[in-house]
Amino acid sequence: MTRAYYSTVLDHPLDTVWSLIRDFNNYPAYIDGVSESVIEDDRRGDEIGAIRRFCYLGLWVRQRLAGHSDTQHSLTYASIEQLPFPQDTGADAPKPTGYEGTMHLLPIIEGNRTFIEWSVKLDTAPGDADRWLTQFQAWIPDWTDSLIRALARREVAIR
């Protein structure tokens, strides 16, 4: 199993960040490129086992909420279907991969900020691990930057 990992500090209080990401169906609110998200079977966005179907850059993806903790400020999601490699590289393309991602928040007392760590375990074909790892190591910082922009928009809207 290969693991992509990224962490950073968000200049927002933990409660503010958690209130934005805790609902599994709130993906379009903080990830650029997600145009739509729907929770299947009328489940809540914080209910373990809930399945979200979302459109990311034109690709429909389904994930299951595998873990959720308001006390630990973490959520874990798992792929339902294998994710195809995003670039069309023909016969050289890595095989689709399964994955499980975790977002975890911790409070930083100084400055009332938040430490976020985002990791994704990849279940790749052995020869494809490096290419998938490189892809997720690029995606996770992009997604985190998108979260930062969403938090800034939210802060401006509150003022």
TAFEN-V71034 format. One record per backbone hydrogen bond with DSSP energy under -1.0 kcal/mol. CO is the residue of the C=O (numbers start at 1). NH is the residue of the N-H. Records with the same first field share a line. If there is no record, write none. Layout:
CO->NH, NH
This chain:
2->122
4->120
6->118
8->116
10->12, 114
13->17
14->18
15->19
17->21
18->22
23->26
26->29
27->30, 31
31->34
33->57
36->55
38->53
40->43
44->47
45->24
47->50
50->65
51->40
52->63
53->38
54->61
55->35
56->59
59->56
61->54
62->80
63->52
64->78
65->49
67->76
69->74
73->105
74->69
75->103
76->66, 67
77->101
78->64
83->97
87->89
89->92
90->93
97->83
98->123
99->79
100->121
101->77
102->119
103->75
104->117
106->115
108->113
109->112
113->108
114->10
115->106
116->8
117->104
118->6
119->102
120->4
121->100
122->2
123->98
125->128
128->132
129->133
130->134
131->135
132->136
133->137
135->139
136->140
138->142
139->143
140->144
141->145
142->146
143->147
144->148
145->149
146->150
147->151
148->152
149->153
150->154
151->155
152->156
153->157
154->158
155->159
